[in-house]
Amino acid sequence: MDIVSPTILNLIIFVLAIYVGYHVVWTVTPALHTPLMAVTNAVSAIVIVGAMLAAALTETTLGKSMGVLAVALAAVNVFGGFLVTRRMLEMFKKKDKKPAAAKGESA
C-alpha cells in the first residue's frame, strides 16, 4: 500500500508545475516573447502528433472522440499562436513615412 495516493501526488506535481510556469513566464523580458511563442507553437505541433497517435491506438468510442477533441484544441492553439506571433512581429517593422508633397502641387 502506498503512503501517498497517486492522485494526491499527481495533484501536487500539477500545482507545482503551475507555480513554476507562472513565475518563469512572468520573468521573461519582452524581447524574448516572440521567440518563446515560436517554441510554444512547435510544442503544440508535437502535441497534435501525439494526440493523433493516441486517438489511432484507442479502441473505444470515448477514447477516439477525446483524441479528436485533443487534436482540434491543439490545432486551434497552434494557429492562434501563429497569428499572435505574426502580429507581434509586425509591431517591430518600421513604418514607411509618406513622402511630403511639393509645395507647388495641388492634390
SVG drawing of the C-alpha trace seen along z (x, -y; Angstrom):
<svg xmlns="http://www.w3.org/2000/svg" viewBox="-18 -76 33 78">
<polyline fill="none" stroke="black" stroke-width="0.4" points="0.0,0.0 1.3,-3.4 2.0,-6.0 0.7,-8.8 -2.1,-8.3 -1.0,-8.6 -3.9,-11.0 -2.6,-13.3 1.0,-13.0 -0.2,-13.9 -2.1,-16.9 1.0,-18.2 3.0,-17.9 0.3,-19.7 0.1,-22.6 4.0,-22.9 4.1,-23.0 1.5,-25.8 3.5,-27.7 6.9,-27.3 5.4,-28.0 3.7,-31.2 7.0,-32.6 9.0,-31.5 6.7,-33.2 6.3,-36.5 10.1,-36.9 10.7,-36.8 11.9,-40.0 9.7,-41.4 12.4,-40.9 12.1,-37.2 8.3,-36.9 8.3,-36.3 10.9,-33.5 9.1,-31.8 5.8,-32.0 7.5,-30.2 8.8,-27.5 5.3,-27.2 3.9,-26.7 6.4,-23.9 5.5,-22.2 1.8,-22.4 2.5,-20.8 4.2,-17.9 1.0,-17.6 -1.1,-17.3 1.1,-14.4 0.8,-12.7 -2.9,-13.2 -3.3,-11.7 -1.2,-8.7 -3.2,-8.2 -6.5,-8.5 -5.4,-6.0 -4.4,-3.4 -7.6,-3.6 -10.4,-1.2 -13.3,-2.8 -15.5,-5.5 -14.8,-7.7 -11.1,-7.4 -11.4,-8.3 -13.7,-11.2 -11.3,-12.6 -8.4,-12.2 -10.3,-14.1 -11.1,-16.8 -7.4,-17.0 -6.3,-17.3 -8.8,-20.1 -7.9,-22.1 -4.2,-21.7 -4.7,-22.9 -6.6,-25.9 -3.7,-26.6 -1.1,-26.3 -3.0,-28.5 -3.8,-31.1 -0.2,-31.1 1.0,-31.8 -1.5,-34.6 -0.3,-36.2 3.4,-35.7 2.7,-37.4 1.1,-40.4 4.0,-40.7 6.5,-40.6 4.5,-43.3 5.0,-45.6 8.7,-45.5 8.5,-46.5 9.4,-50.1 6.6,-52.2 7.1,-53.8 6.8,-57.6 4.6,-59.1 6.7,-61.4 5.8,-65.1 4.0,-66.7 5.8,-69.5 4.7,-73.0 3.6,-74.0 1.5,-70.9 -2.2,-70.7 -4.0,-67.5"/>
</svg>
